[in-house]
């Protein structure tokens, strides 16, 4: 989204966190790492990994036999105790790879006075915290094109170092690669890229039938367009500037175009059986972390319900 240049920008800069937009990523990372650890520790309490039925070795539960299932799945010893047939389920224990992509393009630095964090800060905090939860649950975590999958207990530090020492200019969307069929992909971005680019990226990432979740991280100002009077907007990724004489007259058309853009993304994720949600930076980071951890699935073909706004 284009960013406004007006007296309001000075106000935004003044009220941001001391280590916000005006500070380098190197200076901000220690705070982001600490915040990610704090959130992960709060969320991880009471969570016991991502247990589900699968091909592991540990017993998980008995469940009723469903008509049409192979008879070989019946546990006859348990079934002999009453008048019902039961299937013995094992816990899914195999470690899987979860690829997390935090968009670090220029547009992610935007933060209005309504936000708790910039979009970049929020993406990194949630990426780090999610990685901590996943590794604690026995998964491997990687960053496409930047960090190989790892199950290190120091996964947050490992990711932070990879981000800090990455000198490449990164696009909004993850680089092309083919994940394994049992991989999970989480993309944290503002998704202001053209829908054609998003569609092409999803086609590549889903070609192996991996499952994924897209989270659009948006500033509250990008939702409501709270501008009035003469405002100059600067496209942060080099597309130029545009001046609105009466910015308030643009609001309705802007909101409609944002809704249409999201509808097109959601149509594509629905087609692929992926998830799409919107998270605003005036909301809690822990809220998004719980949504991601609770809704993720590595098992191909098992997908939770579609998510809309509100993560």
N, C-alpha and C positions, 0 to 999 in steps of 0.2 A: 504494500500500500504506500502511496506517496505520503511524505511527511511534511507537515506545515512549517513554514518559516515565518514567524510573526513574534510579537512580544510574548505570546504564550509560551514559545519554546524556551525563553529565558526562565519563565516561571517553572516550567517542567524540570529544567536542569537544576534549579535551585532546590526543589523539594524532593528530588530523587535521593536515594540512599547515598551516603558519602562515598561509597565504593561502587556507584552505579555507572551510568553511561560515560561519565568523564574519565573514568579510570580504565586502565588497560585490563585485558583478560588476565594477565599474569597477576595483577594486584587483586582482582576480584575472585580468582579461583579459590584461595583459602577459605573465604567466607562461604562460597557456594558448596565447597566440599563439606564444611562443618554443618551447614544447613541440611544438606542431603543426608548426612549421617544421623542428624537429629530426627529428621522425618522418618527415615528408614527404621530407626530404633523404636520410634513410637508405633509405627505400623506393624513391625515384625512381632511385637508382643502379642501372643495369642495365635499367630499364624504358624502352621506346621508344614511348610512347603506346599507344593501343588499336588496333593494326593489325588489320584484318580484311578479308575480301573485300567489295567494294562497287562503287560507281560512280565512284570517283575517277579521276585521270589517271595516277598513278604505277603502274608495273608492280610487282606483289608476288610472284607465283609462278605456275608452271605446275602443273596438277593433271590427273589422269586424267579423261577424259570419262566421264560416267555414262550408262548406257542410259536413254533417255527424255528426255534434255535436248534442246533445239532444236539441230539440226545447225549453225545459224548461229554457235553459240558455239565451235565447233572452231577452233583455231589450226592451219591446214593447214601452215604453214611449219614449226612445231615438230613437228607430227605426222609430217612427211615424213622425219624423222631416224631413226625406228625403226618398229616394228610396232604402236604404240599411238596412240590419239587423245588429244590434250591440249586443255585449255581454259586460256586466258590470263586470270588474275585480276588485277584492279587493287586497289589499296589504298583502303579507305574513308577519304576525306579530309574529307567535309563536316562542319563544326562542328555539334554538337548541343547542346541545352540539358539540363543536369542540375539538377534541383531538389532541394535538400537542406534537410530540415526537422529542426533540432535542437530537441527538446521543451524548453521553458524554464518549464514549469509548476512549481508549488510542490513537488510530490512528487519532482521531479528533484534537489532539494537534499540528499536523504537520502544519508548515508554512514555505514556501520558501521565498527568498528575493523578489519574484515577487508578493507576496500576500499583501493585505491590512490588513487582519486579519488571525488568525488561523482558521481552519475549525470549531473548537469548538466555538470560539468567534462569528463567523458569524452565526452559528446555533442558539446560545442563543440570539443574538441581534434580529434576524428575528423572532424567537419564541416569544420573549417578545413584540416586536412591533406589530406583527400580533394579539396577544392576546388583546392588547390595542384597536386596530381597531375593532375587533370582539365584544368586550364588549361594546364599544361605539355604535355599531350597534344592540345591544340587545341580543347577543348570550352569551352562557356560554362556558368557556374554562377550560379544564382539561389536566393533564399530566398522561398518562397511568401508573398505578402502583405507582404513586407518589403524585398526587394532585387531589382531587375530583373536578368535574366541579364547576366553580364559575363565577358569574357575578359581582364580586367586582370591584368597581371603582379603587381599588388599586391592580389590577390584576398583574401588572408587579412586584410589591413588593412581592406579594403572591407567584408568581412563583419563583422569585429569592430566597426567603427564603426556599422554598421547595427544590430547587436544592442545595442550600448551605448546608442544614442540612441532605442531603441524603448521608448516609455513605455506602450504598450498592455498590457493583461493578456492573456496568450496562453493559449489552450487547449492541451491535450496534443497534439491532432491538428492537422494543417495546415488552413488555411482552404480553403473550397471554391473551386476554380478548375478550368478545363479545360486541361490541358497538351496540347501538340501530340502527334501520333501517334508521332513519333520522339524524344520526350523520355524521359528517365529520371528516376525519382523515388526518393529515398532518405529514409526516415523513421527518425530515431533517437529513440526514446521508450521509456518504461518500459511503455507499453501497458497500464496498469491501468484504462483507460477501459472502460465496458461494451462487450461484444462488438457489441451493436446499433449503437453509435456508430462503432466501428471499421469495421463492415461498410458503414455508410452513407458513411463517408469514402472507403473503397476503391471503392465503386460510382461516386462522382463522379470520382475521380482516374483510374480505368481506363476511363471512358466513351469516351475518344478512342483507346483501345487502346494507350496509353502503357504502358511496362514499369516495374515498381517493385520495390524491396527494402525490407522492414521489418526493422529490427533492434531487438529488445527489449533495452534496457540495464538490467541488474538488479544490485543489490547482492548479495553472497554471502549476507547475512542474509535476503534475500527468497527465496532458494532453499531454505534449510534451516530457517528459523524457530528460531534457536538461543536461545530464551528459556525461562526457568523461573521458578517462583515467581509472586508477584503483580506484574503488569506492567500499566500503563495505556498504551493505544495511542491516539495522536492522529492523526486523518485530516488530513493537511497541507493539503488543499484545501477544508476547511470542513465536512466531514460529521460532525463531532463526535468523541467519545471512546468507548472501550470498555475495560473492565477485565477482565483475566483473573486469576482467583484462583490457578490453577495453569497457567501458560502452556504448560508442556511437554505437557499433555494435548491441546492444540490442534494440535500440530505435524503429526500424520498427516493430519488433515482439511485443514489449510492446504495442505500439499504436494500433496494430491490435487486441491484446487480450482485451484491454480496450473497443474497439468498439464492439467486440463480446459479452463481458460481459453486456454492456449496451443494446445491441440488445435483449438479452435474458430477461433482466428485462422489457424492453419495450413491448416485446411480451406478457408477463404475465399481465402487467397493461392494455394493449389493450384488452386482453381477458376479463378482469373484468370491462372494461369501466372506469378504473381509469386513472389518469394522471401521466406522468413521465417527469421530466425535469432535466437539468443539470445546475448548477450555479457555476461559478468560483469565487474564492475569490479575484480576481483582479477587479471584477465588483462591481457595487454599491449595497449595501444592500437594498436600496430603490427600486431598479429595481426588485429584487426578491419579495419584499413586495407587490408591485403593481401587479405583476403577480399572486401571491397567492390570494390576496383580490379580484382581478377582475375575476379570473377563478374559484374560489371555488363555489360549489353548495351544499346545504344541501338537496334540494329537490330530492328525489329518482327518478332516470330516466331522470333527466335533466342534461346533462353533456356538458361542453364546448368542443371545438375541442381539439384534442390531442396536447400536447406540446412537442417539442423536445428540442434542445439545446437553450441556449441564455437567460434563465431567470436570 
